[in-house]
């Protein structure tokens, strides 16, 4: 079965802020109708982020055949979850997930506590026949002893309650091999993010290869300093083995969607998305 392709709307966040209707129509024109939201103001908003109203969203979903296939939620506040899940149910979205997490170096107990939070969110979602997923960056591939944080999360979260959305770019940047992760935990993955890394980047692909100390305590301010716009390429124009990744996720029993994402664009966001779509069309076994 062909891998269904969509897009994480964070890729066009500035365009959405300026012109939500024009941006969503442009994505639909490119064949990108499977969308993942990113609600980073979940303490006060119930939606998919980017200031998109429920009324406008319902109208354009109907007019353009758009579906919301997932939405990242930040923060994961238990008091807010019922309203957030109710909104997602109304728009037909069956999945919510975290967007970013940080773990004090070596603090195994903290990892366990966060894993229990994820289990609880997953349980609340499951009560509505919905799914919760965990989305990574590079910091989850720090080693706490003989295991990475990612391995610990796999171990301490309930497979029935917590699924995973592997961001393959950030996994590579943590020194991991996404293809091996898919093989090691085949039933846990339901989504993936596909970015790309430029061939002429000034720093190594692996962040722990001289860019950041393996025993650093990583925080959001440190992450923001380390995330360099020039280290993102349009998807399909860089060095990551994308066809191998597609072939790997095709073997996963519960996998649903591969989402294109570009944290930063060298110019206009929609121009980069267009380049990514055209580049991605050369890959086999994908469906738009």
Secondary structure, DSSP 8 states (H G I E B T S, - for coil): --EEEEEEGGGGHHHHHH-HHHHHHHHHHTT--EEEEEES-TTT--SSSTT--HHHHHHHHHHHT-EEEEEEESS--HHHHHHHHHHHHHTT--EEE-------TT-HHHHHHHHHHHHHHHHHHHTTT-EEEEE--SGGGSEETTEEHHHHHHHHS-TTTEEEEEEHHHHHHTT--HHHHHHHTTTTEEEEEE----TT-SS-SSTTTTTS-TT----HHHHHHH--GGG---TTSSSS-HHHHHHHHTT-TT--EEEE--S--SS-HHHHHHHHHHHHTTSSSEE-
